[in-house]
Amino acid sequence: MFRYGFIALASLLAVPVIDASPANAKVKIDINIGGPGSRGISCRQGANILDDQGYYRIVAEDCSGRTFEYRARRNGKRYWIEMNSRNGDIIDRERIY
């Protein structure tokens, strides 16, 4: 009986102690589309957003102030596009005939 108790005690002492400290990944991901304290997107970033949405032949008409204005094509049709300069959201889009 004493022999089995000694084996049980020895096996408990052989188990490593698990450290329960919190994980700290130290990773910062910045996709640079605005947010608190941000100045907003650049004119080129706005054009890249339109390109990602399928527009081509993108021409920046006015990239000053609260909105950016572009002319672009999509599916063979011409559009005038107004974009929020803070976050890149399309505010208005009108088809040019």
N, C-alpha and C positions, 0 to 999 in steps of 0.2 A: 504494500500500500504506500509506504514511504517513497518507494522507488518511482511510482507513477506520479506522485505529487511533485517530486524533484524534476521529472521530465516536463511536466506541465509548466512549472515555474521557469525552467530554462528556456522553453519555447516562447514564453511571454517576453522574456528579456531580450530575445533575439529579434523581436519585431521592431523595425525602425519606427521612430516617432514621426508622425505626419505633421508637417508645419501647415497651419491654417491661415497663412498670411494672404491678404487680398492680392489679386492679380493686378499688375501695373504694366500695361502694354506700351505706354508712351508713344502712341501713334496719333498724328493729327492729319486729318483729311480735309483739304480745302479745295472745293470745286469752283470757287471764285465767281459766284453769281450774286453776290450781295448779301446783306444781312445787317445786323446791328453794328453801327460804326463803320459801315462800308461806304465807299464812294460810288459803287455800282459797277456796271460792266463798261468795257470800252466799245468803241464803234466796231472794231474788228471782231470782238467777241459776239456782238449782236449779229453781225453777218454770218459768223460760224453757226450760231443758233438757227438762223434761217436756212443755212445750207444743210444742217442736220435734219430739218423738217421737209427737205425735198425741193427747196427753192434753188435756182441757179441764175447766172447772169445778175448777181446782186450788185446794185449800185447804191452807195450811201449818198443820200440827198442832203440830209442835215443831221449832224451828230452833236448837237449842242442842246443844253437845257434838260428838261425832265423826260423828253421823248426823243427817240431817234427815228428818222424817216428814211425808208429805203424804197427803191424800185427793184422788182425781181420778177422772175418767171417761174411758173410751176405748171406742169402738164401742158406746156405750150401756150399758156395764158399769162398775160402781164398783170402785175399787181402793184399797188402802192401800199406799203405796210408801215404802220406806226408802232413803235416798240417802247416799252417802259425802260428808261435808261438805268434804273436801279436794279431790277431783277430779271430783265430780259423777256417779260411777258408781252405778247402781242396784244396791243390795245385796240387797234383798228386795222382792217384790211379791206381795200376796195379794188375791184377789178377795173383795169384800164382798158377801154375799148378803142 
